[in-house]
């Protein structure tokens, strides 16, 4: 898929070009002034035009090769003031309307949601919950599925990383995650390939922390990025900056 930013009007397109140019080589004052000008232009357009711009940005910058809900970070060419004034309201309203893609995009930009004005507090729902929501809205969202699998395998890697000294989670929670990952992998090319590792993780949950079992379990967990990448679509969004 080739995605290009859909600007509401020529003023917004010029403001974007100035903003990107300042981000590349401008002074701090230039970056801040062009950011403010871009935000003002986008706020001035109709809600529908603003939504189309946000969607086009997400398709261009998020519907590509992101490997984790946290890997995108702030997103390319995304500053917190722009996110708060333009993106956050659109993404939250789109989620409430159950528009496909919105929950996943929100998960990929979760770090920005978690920085409100004033004292730091975590944003709810979590990135994992947003990815689960994305699949409820659109079961065919293969990106959400890949990102959720990677997220869960990363979580299990943390649960198990002190073994054989100890397991950092209740056995019931580990068993639940194993079943969730198995269900998510069902029907994919990794369903059979992950069978040995998932079986080893079940044995870990049952108390078998022998070296062969841990080797098989950690081998699967170490492949989480490769698995997610294999499950992502082969086409990638373009990265148009001007």
N, C-alpha and C positions, 0 to 999 in steps of 0.2 A: 504494500500500500504506500502510495506517495501522498503525504499530507503537507499542505502549505497553509501558512497563516491567512486567515480570512479577516481582513480589516474592515471595520464598519464604514470607513470613509478615508479619503486621502489624507486628512489631517492626522488621523490615528496612524496611518502607515508612515507618514513623515516623522511623527513623534516616536514611533518604534525605532525607525532607522537612526534617529539622533540618540536615542537611549542606548541602543546596542553599540553605536560608535563610541559613546562616552564610556560604556562599560569596558570596551577594549583598550582605550588609550586616553581617556579623559581624566581630569583631576577629580578629586572628591566632590568639589562644588558642582562640577559639570554633571557628574553622575547623579547627584541628588536633584539638581534642577531639571534634568531631562526625565528622571523618574517621576517627579511631581507633575511635569507637563503631560507625560503619557497617561498617568493615572487620571488626571483631570479630563483629558480627551475621552478616555474610555468610560468614565462615569457620566459624561454628558450625552452619550448615545442612548438609544432605546434599550430596554432590558433584553429584547430578543437579539439585537445586534451584538450586545456585550456577551450574551451567552454563546453565540456563534463564534466569536473571537476566542473565548475561553476554551470551547470545544476544539477549535482548530489548533490552539497552542498545545493542549493535552495530547491530541493525536500526533502532532509533530514532535513533541519532546518526551512523551511518556509511553506512547505505543510503539516502542522500539525494543531495545535490548536490555532494559532494566532487569536486574537480577534479584532485587529484594525491595520490599517496601521502604527500606531505609537507604537503599543504594542511590536513589535519585537525590536525596537530600533536599536542598532548596529548589531543585529543578534548574535547568540551564536558563540563564537570563531571567531569574526570578528573585526578586528582593521582597523582604517581608512587608514593607508598606504597600507594594503593588498587590501582593497576595491578599492582604487584609481588606484593601479597599475594593478590589475588583474580583479576584478569584474566589475567595472564601464564600461570599454571599451566593455566587452562582453555583458553586459546587454543593453547598449545603441545600439550596433550594432544589437543585437537580436530583439530589439523593432522596429528598422527601417526595419528589414526584416519581421516583423509581425509574429514572432514565438510565438506560444501559451505559455502563462505563463510568458513571459518576462515583460510585462507591470505590471502585478500584483506583481511579485517579486520586481520590481523597486519601486512600491508603498510601499511595506512592508519595504524596505530599504531606504525610501525617506530621512530620517534624515541624512544619510551619503552623499547622493547626494547634500544636502544643505550645505555642509561644504567644499567649494573649498579653494584653496590656497589664501591667502590674505584676503581682507575684506569680511565679511560675506555677502552673498546675497542668496535669496531664489532660489531654483532650480525649473525650470518650465519644464514640466507641473507639476501641483500639484499632491499630492497622490490621491485625488479624481478623477482628470482627468485621471490619469494612470489606475485606476480601471475601469473607464468607457471605456477607450481604450482597456483594457483586455477583456471586454465583447463584444466589437465590433469585436475583432479578433477571440474570441472563446465564443459565446453565452452560451456554456455549462460549462463555468468556474464557478462552484458553489462557489468556495472559493472567487473569485472576487466579485460575487454577494453578498455573506454574508458580506464581509468586506465593500462593498459599502453601503449596507443597514445600517450597524452599524455606518459608518462614517456620513451618512446623518441624522440618528436619533440623533447622538451626536451633530451635527451642529444645529438641531432644538431645542435640549435641551438647548443649549447656547442661541439661539434666544429668548427662552421663559422663561429663568430661573428668570428674574426679575418680571414676571407677579405676581400679577395684577398691579404692578407699571408702567410697560411699556414693549413694545415689542421691541427687539433689532435688528430689521430688517424690511425692507419694506414688506408690506403685500403681494405684488406680488411675492417676492422671497420665502416667507414661503409657499404660495399656490403652487408654482412650485415644491418645495421640497416634499410637501405632495403627489402630483401627481406622482413624480418620485419614491418615496418609494412604493406607492400603485402598480405601474407598476412592480417594482422589486419583490414585494411579490406575485404578481399574479401567481397562479399555485403552490404555496408552502403551507405547513401546516399552515403558519401564515397569509394567506390571509384573512380568516374568523375571526381569533382571533384578528387581528389588526383593524378590521372594526370600532369598537366603538371608539378606540383611534384616528384613522385617521379622523373620523367624528368630534370628539371633536376638533382636531387641525384645521379643516376647520372652525368650529364655532369661534375658537380663532382668525383666520385670518379675519373673518367677524366682529370681535369686541365684541364677547360674552366672557367675562372674568369672568363669574360667577364661584363660587366654584365647583359645580358639573362638569362643563365643564372642568375646569382646572384639577380636580382630574382624569378624564378619560384621558386627554391628557398626564399628567405627569406619569400616570400609564404605558402607552405604552412606553414613552420615557425611563422610568426606566428599561424596559425589553430589551433594545437594545442589551446587551451582551448575554442574554439568547436567543434572537431571532437569532443572528448571529451564536451562537454555535449550535443551532438546525438545521440551514441550512447548516452547514459545513458537509463534508463527515464523515462517522463514522470511516473510516480507517485513520490512522495517520502515518506520516513518522517517521522512526527510527532516533535516535540521536546518530549515530556512531561517536565516538571521536578518535578512533585509527584504 
